[in-house]
């Protein structure tokens, strides 16, 4: 379980790569790339929020 949590923390702390410089000629593929980029950005932000929140929960739990 610890290995899974460590991997998740490592993944969240790693900044997502930038989108490709040149968009694809296929509009559907371009739209899909945009959607995936937005999903990666949102997932990264949620992960950072969870890490921040978890630190507060852990510090509160130490007082119990």
Backbone as CSV, one residue per row, in Angstrom:
resi,resn,N_x,N_y,N_z,CA_x,CA_y,CA_z,C_x,C_y,C_z
1,UNK,0.825,-1.191,0.000,0.000,0.000,0.000,0.873,1.261,0.000
2,UNK,1.936,1.233,0.768,2.827,2.398,0.815,3.440,2.688,-0.553
3,UNK,3.768,1.643,-1.285,4.360,1.833,-2.613,3.374,2.524,-3.549
4,UNK,2.105,2.173,-3.440,1.080,2.789,-4.280,0.945,4.272,-3.937
5,UNK,0.927,4.587,-2.642,0.810,5.985,-2.216,2.035,6.774,-2.653
6,UNK,3.214,6.208,-2.487,4.442,6.903,-2.907,4.439,7.169,-4.409
7,UNK,3.990,6.189,-5.192,3.926,6.382,-6.645,2.929,7.474,-6.995
8,UNK,1.794,7.499,-6.304,0.792,8.537,-6.562,1.340,9.920,-6.227
9,UNK,2.033,10.032,-5.108,2.631,11.313,-4.721,3.678,11.730,-5.745
10,UNK,4.501,10.809,-6.183,5.525,11.097,-7.184,4.878,11.560,-8.490
11,UNK,3.797,10.896,-8.891,3.104,11.277,-10.122,2.498,12.666,-10.024
12,UNK,1.960,13.000,-8.855,1.332,14.309,-8.679,2.381,15.409,-8.655
13,UNK,3.513,15.143,-8.052,4.550,16.160,-7.952,5.275,16.388,-9.269
14,UNK,5.120,15.485,-10.202,5.725,15.641,-11.521,4.800,16.486,-12.386
15,UNK,5.295,17.601,-12.860,4.478,18.508,-13.670,4.166,17.852,-15.011
16,UNK,2.900,17.953,-15.461,2.555,17.346,-16.748,3.321,17.997,-17.904
17,UNK,3.618,17.220,-18.940,4.362,17.782,-20.076,3.520,18.797,-20.846
18,UNK,4.168,19.740,-21.515,3.410,20.722,-22.299,2.788,20.065,-23.530
19,UNK,1.735,20.663,-24.057,1.117,20.095,-25.260,2.058,20.202,-26.460
20,UNK,1.826,19.410,-27.498,2.693,19.467,-28.674,2.652,20.861,-29.323
21,UNK,3.764,21.242,-29.916,3.883,22.578,-30.511,2.968,22.739,-31.727
22,UNK,2.865,21.693,-32.531,2.036,21.769,-33.740,0.810,20.882,-33.581
23,UNK,-0.386,21.444,-33.734,-1.586,20.611,-33.645,-1.693,19.676,-34.851
24,UNK,-2.439,18.625,-34.673,-2.641,17.645,-35.741,-3.512,18.236,-36.849
25,UNK,-3.384,17.703,-38.048,-4.202,18.160,-39.175,-5.644,17.661,-39.044
26,UNK,-5.828,16.577,-38.314,-7.159,16.007,-38.111,-7.871,16.761,-36.983
27,UNK,-9.003,17.424,-37.253,-9.683,18.201,-36.213,-10.167,17.348,-35.040
28,UNK,-10.589,16.121,-35.317,-11.044,15.251,-34.223,-9.885,14.898,-33.300
29,UNK,-8.725,14.642,-33.877,-7.549,14.322,-33.076,-7.087,15.543,-32.276
30,UNK,-7.175,16.712,-32.869,-6.825,17.949,-32.170,-7.757,18.162,-30.978
31,UNK,-9.046,17.919,-31.194,-10.015,18.069,-30.110,-9.743,17.058,-28.998
32,UNK,-9.399,15.842,-29.368,-9.079,14.814,-28.385,-7.826,15.185,-27.594
33,UNK,-6.808,15.706,-28.266,-5.591,16.148,-27.574,-5.913,17.254,-26.570
34,UNK,-6.763,18.182,-26.971,-7.165,19.272,-26.079,-7.883,18.730,-24.852
35,UNK,-8.787,17.800,-25.066,-9.526,17.191,-23.966,-8.586,16.462,-23.008
36,UNK,-7.661,15.705,-23.542,-6.717,14.972,-22.707,-5.817,15.932,-21.940
37,UNK,-5.369,16.997,-22.584,-4.537,17.992,-21.897,-5.294,18.636,-20.741
38,UNK,-6.570,18.961,-20.952,-7.381,19.536,-19.881,-7.571,18.542,-18.744
39,UNK,-7.772,17.280,-19.083,-7.932,16.241,-18.070,-6.658,16.061,-17.256
40,UNK,-5.515,16.069,-17.919,-4.230,15.941,-17.214,-4.022,17.119,-16.272
41,UNK,-4.313,18.317,-16.734,-4.151,19.509,-15.909,-5.071,19.461,-14.697
42,UNK,-6.316,19.087,-14.904,-7.273,19.008,-13.794,-6.879,17.920,-12.801
43,UNK,-6.452,16.776,-13.303,-6.036,15.679,-12.434,-4.826,16.083,-11.609
44,UNK,-3.892,16.776,-12.227,-2.704,17.241,-11.514,-3.097,18.215,-10.407
45,UNK,-4.020,19.127,-10.699,-4.469,20.099,-9.705,-5.201,19.410,-8.545
46,UNK,-6.035,18.438,-8.848,-6.749,17.702,-7.805,-5.756,16.923,-6.936
47,UNK,-4.758,16.327,-7.554,-3.741,15.602,-6.793,-2.976,16.514,-5.852
48,UNK,-2.617,17.701,-6.326,-1.921,18.656,-5.466,-2.812,19.086,-4.303
49,UNK,-4.097,19.302,-4.574,-5.041,19.670,-3.529,-5.165,18.557,-2.498
50,UNK,-5.225,17.322,-2.962,-5.330,16.189,-2.033,-4.081,16.063,-1.179
51,UNK,-2.911,16.273,-1.756,-1.685,16.229,-0.956,-1.685,17.331,0.096
52,UNK,-2.125,18.525,-0.283,-2.195,19.629,0.666,-3.182,19.302,1.782
53,UNK,-4.352,18.778,1.413,-5.385,18.443,2.402,-4.927,17.308,3.296
54,UNK,-4.254,16.337,2.740,-3.800,15.185,3.523,-2.805,15.613,4.584
55,UNK,-1.972,16.606,4.293,-1.022,17.063,5.298,-1.751,17.672,6.488
56,UNK,-2.887,18.339,6.246,-3.668,18.903,7.336,-4.358,17.796,8.140
57,UNK,-4.863,16.794,7.467,-5.519,15.675,8.145,-4.504,14.918,8.983
58,UNK,-3.323,14.686,8.450,-2.300,13.955,9.185,-1.863,14.721,10.427
59,UNK,-1.715,16.029,10.316,-1.307,16.810,11.487,-2.419,16.840,12.522
60,UNK,-3.684,16.875,12.087,-4.808,16.836,13.036,-4.885,15.479,13.708
61,UNK,-4.667,14.419,12.957,-4.755,13.065,13.513,-3.679,12.825,14.558
62,UNK,-2.564,13.505,14.450,-1.496,13.308,15.444,-1.889,13.875,16.813
63,UNK,-2.861,14.783,16.843,-3.324,15.332,18.108,-4.321,14.430,18.802
64,UNK,-4.918,13.501,18.081,-5.943,12.615,18.660,-5.374,11.525,19.492
